[in-house]
Amino acid sequence: MGSYEPRDEDEATGMVREAAARGARLRLVGGDTKARLGRPPQDEATLSARGLSGITLYEPAEMVVAARAGTPLAEVQALLAARNQMLPFEPMDHRALLGSTGKPSFGAVAAINNSGPRRINAGAARDSLIGVRFINGRGEAIKSGGRVMKNVTGLDLVKLMAGSYGTLGLLTEVTFKVLPVPERVATLVFPGLDDARAVEALAAALGSPFELTGAAHLPAGIEGGQARTLMRLEGFSDAIDYRLGELRRLLKRFGAPEVVEAADLWARIRDVAPFAGTGAAVWRLSTAPTRGPALTAQIARTLPARWYYDWGGGLVWLETSVEGDAGAAAIRAAVQAQGGHATLVRAPDAVRAAVPVFEPLAEPLMRVTQGIKAAHDPAGMFNPGRMYPGV
């Protein structure tokens, strides 16, 4: 297997054109920490963005940062932290869960729409992404969006590239809006609630005017013995004290909570630390928050599983020792009954090749998806089959 590692966008464009002329199939990578996401590679060579590195724009007053796609994410985060700013959407670090090494890249954040617990408040990575540069399957350098938020006409390529898993083109530069780091972070912790009561409490808190930036539930046995229902507040310290008091009054029927200010708690939720290193299959389930407990209960009737909830119950991280068709069939049947979609995040290559990794698309949506793929990558050279056969 060959490899390409361009040093700039012009060199990358030339390499893509040369590969297209040979009919090569390319696996696109940044820091190569997420190779086990999606279906197994079906490529002949690797095209790495690692050499496309460096921060190209940072305007703290305008709260915007741009960097080449191969720039280590940690480098961007360190620059922002020095000015007391941050990426709003709290991107997950997949390395512990997937058992990978290397350094997560800035471009990969956009490529997989990488969004953590703060998504319920600040939106997904896609919502903060305001500009991209990429190379399509014809070897053409494309620029979409810019350095300010504004309305667009026609096809919004910025949003289209977010979450495309490298199937549409090689990202060479991405631009994000940023936010100030909050003065204080505090988490209200309710002990001992079952799943249904926990989601009820989270829904009440999220429906209040007190602006949660994290809403999760860890059932008994996940990260300790007793179940814990977590509600994160961020902002100025005086305002946090007021909001904590009001939430206690609003939620008094759910028990007496304690306040925790440990920073690593939400990082472990974000990075799915409870399931790191176990080797079992891990699924990411999305559903309406109020249906989360019914979804996990239905799965538990047919599979040995454990799970926890994020996004107020709308995101379920589920681990099961049952892999392959039996596990996938039970999980997708439950998702179909409750509504939502399921993604197989961790499993051996043979399993990911044999079962649908992403939620199967209805025929009309598949036709649209294949049409978009053909328009951007007519020869199907980028990350072939990464999401669906033929995409």
Summary of the structure (lengths in Angstrom):
residues: 391
radius of gyration: 21.3
end to end distance: 21.2
largest distance: 67.1
contacts: 1335
relative contact order: 0.13
helix: 35%
strand: 25%
